Amino acid sequence: MSRRAAALLLVTMAVAVGALLFVNRPSSSTRRFRRPLAFLRVTPATRALTPMPGARTTPTESVRVTLFFADSAEGKLHPEERDIAKPAGAGAYLRALFEELARGPVRPGLIGVIPQRIQLRNGFLMPAGEVVLDLSVDSSLSFGSAEELSMVAALVDTTLQNVANTQRVRVLVNGEPAESLGGHVDLTRPLGFLRGELAP
C-alpha cells in the first residue's frame, strides 16, 4: 500500500470515528433535563386530604398505600390500606412508608412490626429497580426468628407493593451491609417479595 493510500485510509477512519461520536453524543436537553425515576405505583385515584377543622392548612393531594402488619395469633402479614400525603420524591416516599409502618396498624387484631429503636436513616431508589433501605438499629435489640422475619417481610413487601418499577430491596444496617438484623434473616443479598409470610 502506498503512503498516499495509507494516509487516505487514516483520514477516512478518523472522519468515520468523528461522525459516530457526533451522532451518539447526548443532546444538551438530555443532559440538562434527565427524567427522574418514577416512584409512585399506580393507585386508584388520588383525592384531597382535608385539613382538621379550624386548621389553616390547605388540602393536600394524597395517595393510597398498602402496608403489611402481623396478626397477633400467627404472626402472618395482612394488608392495611391508608391514605398519606403525596410525597415530593422517592426518598420522601420511602420515609413516609417506613413511618406509617412504624406507626402501626389501625385494624383490631393486627400488631406493629417495627420497634421504636429501629429508624430509617435513608432510603434510595436505584435505576435498576432496587430499593436501598438504610436502617438505624440499636445494638442492644434482640429478636426471635419469627419477629425478625415478620419485620423484614413487612418492610420488603410494603416497599415493593407501593414503589413503582421495583423488584428487590437491599437492607443496610447503620450505613453498612449486614448479615442480618438479629441473626435469623439473611440480608447479604437483595430481597424480593416474601409472599410466604402473608396470610392466605
BELPE-V435510 format. One record per residue. N is the residue number from 1. RES is the residue in one small letter. SS is DSSP state (2 for helix, 1 for strand, 0 for the rest). PSI is psi in radians with two decimals (* if undefined). Layout:
n=N res=RES ss=SS psi=PSI
n=N res=RES ss=SS psi=PSI
//
This chain:
n=1 res=m ss=0 psi=2.29
n=2 res=s ss=0 psi=2.84
n=3 res=r ss=2 psi=-0.64
n=4 res=r ss=2 psi=-0.71
n=5 res=a ss=2 psi=-0.69
n=6 res=a ss=2 psi=-0.72
n=7 res=a ss=2 psi=-0.70
n=8 res=l ss=2 psi=-0.72
n=9 res=l ss=2 psi=-0.73
n=10 res=l ss=2 psi=-0.74
n=11 res=v ss=2 psi=-0.75
n=12 res=t ss=2 psi=-0.77
n=13 res=m ss=2 psi=-0.71
n=14 res=a ss=2 psi=-0.72
n=15 res=v ss=2 psi=-0.72
n=16 res=a ss=2 psi=-0.77
n=17 res=v ss=2 psi=-0.76
n=18 res=g ss=2 psi=-0.73
n=19 res=a ss=2 psi=-0.72
n=20 res=l ss=2 psi=-0.76
n=21 res=l ss=2 psi=-0.66
n=22 res=f ss=2 psi=-0.77
n=23 res=v ss=2 psi=-0.67
n=24 res=n ss=0 psi=0.09
n=25 res=r ss=0 psi=2.53
n=26 res=p ss=0 psi=2.39
n=27 res=s ss=0 psi=2.74
n=28 res=s ss=2 psi=-0.59
n=29 res=s ss=2 psi=-0.63
n=30 res=t ss=2 psi=-0.71
n=31 res=r ss=2 psi=-0.63
n=32 res=r ss=2 psi=-0.57
n=33 res=f ss=0 psi=1.06
n=34 res=r ss=0 psi=2.24
n=35 res=r ss=0 psi=2.23
n=36 res=p ss=0 psi=2.73
n=37 res=l ss=0 psi=2.43
n=38 res=a ss=0 psi=2.40
n=39 res=f ss=0 psi=-0.32
n=40 res=l ss=1 psi=2.09
n=41 res=r ss=0 psi=2.58
n=42 res=v ss=0 psi=2.23
n=43 res=t ss=0 psi=2.88
n=44 res=p ss=0 psi=-1.31
n=45 res=a ss=0 psi=2.42
n=46 res=t ss=0 psi=2.60
n=47 res=r ss=0 psi=2.93
n=48 res=a ss=1 psi=2.32
n=49 res=l ss=1 psi=2.15
n=50 res=t ss=0 psi=2.46
n=51 res=p ss=0 psi=2.81
n=52 res=m ss=0 psi=2.60
n=53 res=p ss=0 psi=2.36
n=54 res=g ss=0 psi=-0.24
n=55 res=a ss=0 psi=2.63
n=56 res=r ss=0 psi=0.13
n=57 res=t ss=0 psi=2.68
n=58 res=t ss=0 psi=2.68
n=59 res=p ss=0 psi=2.49
n=60 res=t ss=1 psi=2.61
n=61 res=e ss=1 psi=2.53
n=62 res=s ss=1 psi=2.86
n=63 res=v ss=1 psi=2.61
n=64 res=r ss=1 psi=2.23
n=65 res=v ss=1 psi=2.77
n=66 res=t ss=1 psi=2.10
n=67 res=l ss=1 psi=2.73
n=68 res=f ss=1 psi=2.23
n=69 res=f ss=1 psi=2.69
n=70 res=a ss=1 psi=2.62
n=71 res=d ss=1 psi=2.67
n=72 res=s ss=0 psi=-0.28
n=73 res=a ss=0 psi=-0.97
n=74 res=e ss=0 psi=-0.18
n=75 res=g ss=0 psi=0.10
n=76 res=k ss=0 psi=2.66
n=77 res=l ss=1 psi=2.46
n=78 res=h ss=1 psi=2.49
n=79 res=p ss=1 psi=2.56
n=80 res=e ss=1 psi=2.20
n=81 res=e ss=1 psi=2.54
n=82 res=r ss=1 psi=2.78
n=83 res=d ss=1 psi=2.34
n=84 res=i ss=1 psi=2.79
n=85 res=a ss=1 psi=2.38
n=86 res=k ss=0 psi=2.13
n=87 res=p ss=0 psi=2.79
n=88 res=a ss=0 psi=-0.39
n=89 res=g ss=0 psi=3.09
n=90 res=a ss=2 psi=-0.76
n=91 res=g ss=2 psi=-0.73
n=92 res=a ss=2 psi=-0.61
n=93 res=y ss=2 psi=-0.79
n=94 res=l ss=2 psi=-0.70
n=95 res=r ss=2 psi=-0.72
n=96 res=a ss=2 psi=-0.72
n=97 res=l ss=2 psi=-0.76
n=98 res=f ss=2 psi=-0.76
n=99 res=e ss=2 psi=-0.65
n=100 res=e ss=2 psi=-0.68
n=101 res=l ss=2 psi=-0.77
n=102 res=a ss=2 psi=-0.51
n=103 res=r ss=2 psi=-0.52
n=104 res=g ss=0 psi=3.03
n=105 res=p ss=0 psi=2.86
n=106 res=v ss=0 psi=-0.61
n=107 res=r ss=0 psi=2.38
n=108 res=p ss=0 psi=2.55
n=109 res=g ss=0 psi=-0.21
n=110 res=l ss=1 psi=2.64
n=111 res=i ss=1 psi=2.66
n=112 res=g ss=0 psi=2.69
n=113 res=v ss=0 psi=-0.11
n=114 res=i ss=0 psi=1.96
n=115 res=p ss=0 psi=2.69
n=116 res=q ss=0 psi=-0.50
n=117 res=r ss=0 psi=0.23
n=118 res=i ss=1 psi=2.18
n=119 res=q ss=1 psi=2.80
n=120 res=l ss=1 psi=1.99
n=121 res=r ss=1 psi=-0.76
n=122 res=n ss=1 psi=2.76
n=123 res=g ss=1 psi=2.43
n=124 res=f ss=1 psi=2.48
n=125 res=l ss=1 psi=2.00
n=126 res=m ss=0 psi=2.70
n=127 res=p ss=0 psi=-0.49
n=128 res=a ss=0 psi=0.39
n=129 res=g ss=0 psi=0.40
n=130 res=e ss=1 psi=2.40
n=131 res=v ss=1 psi=2.41
n=132 res=v ss=1 psi=2.14
n=133 res=l ss=1 psi=2.07
n=134 res=d ss=1 psi=1.90
n=135 res=l ss=1 psi=2.49
n=136 res=s ss=1 psi=2.03
n=137 res=v ss=1 psi=2.17
n=138 res=d ss=0 psi=2.20
n=139 res=s ss=0 psi=-0.30
n=140 res=s ss=0 psi=-0.12
n=141 res=l ss=0 psi=2.51
n=142 res=s ss=0 psi=2.57
n=143 res=f ss=0 psi=2.58
n=144 res=g ss=0 psi=2.88
n=145 res=s ss=2 psi=-0.72
n=146 res=a ss=2 psi=-0.71
n=147 res=e ss=2 psi=-0.77
n=148 res=e ss=2 psi=-0.70
n=149 res=l ss=2 psi=-0.73
n=150 res=s ss=2 psi=-0.72
n=151 res=m ss=2 psi=-0.87
n=152 res=v ss=2 psi=-0.74
n=153 res=a ss=2 psi=-0.71
n=154 res=a ss=2 psi=-0.75
n=155 res=l ss=2 psi=-0.86
n=156 res=v ss=2 psi=-0.87
n=157 res=d ss=2 psi=-0.66
n=158 res=t ss=2 psi=-0.74
n=159 res=t ss=2 psi=-0.88
n=160 res=l ss=2 psi=-0.55
n=161 res=q ss=2 psi=-0.56
n=162 res=n ss=2 psi=-0.33
n=163 res=v ss=1 psi=2.19
n=164 res=a ss=0 psi=2.58
n=165 res=n ss=0 psi=0.67
n=166 res=t ss=0 psi=2.52
n=167 res=q ss=0 psi=-0.34
n=168 res=r ss=1 psi=2.66
n=169 res=v ss=1 psi=2.20
n=170 res=r ss=1 psi=2.26
n=171 res=v ss=1 psi=2.14
n=172 res=l ss=1 psi=2.72
n=173 res=v ss=1 psi=2.07
n=174 res=n ss=0 psi=0.72
n=175 res=g ss=0 psi=0.03
n=176 res=e ss=1 psi=2.65
n=177 res=p ss=1 psi=2.52
n=178 res=a ss=0 psi=2.68
n=179 res=e ss=0 psi=-0.63
n=180 res=s ss=0 psi=3.03
n=181 res=l ss=0 psi=-0.69
n=182 res=g ss=0 psi=0.32
n=183 res=g ss=0 psi=0.12
n=184 res=h ss=0 psi=-0.65
n=185 res=v ss=0 psi=2.18
n=186 res=d ss=0 psi=2.04
n=187 res=l ss=0 psi=0.26
n=188 res=t ss=0 psi=-0.18
n=189 res=r ss=0 psi=2.77
n=190 res=p ss=0 psi=2.55
n=191 res=l ss=1 psi=2.45
n=192 res=g ss=0 psi=-3.01
n=193 res=f ss=0 psi=2.36
n=194 res=l ss=0 psi=1.11
n=195 res=r ss=2 psi=-0.35
n=196 res=g ss=2 psi=-0.32
n=197 res=e ss=2 psi=-0.01
n=198 res=l ss=1 psi=2.48
n=199 res=a ss=0 psi=2.54
n=200 res=p ss=0 psi=*
//
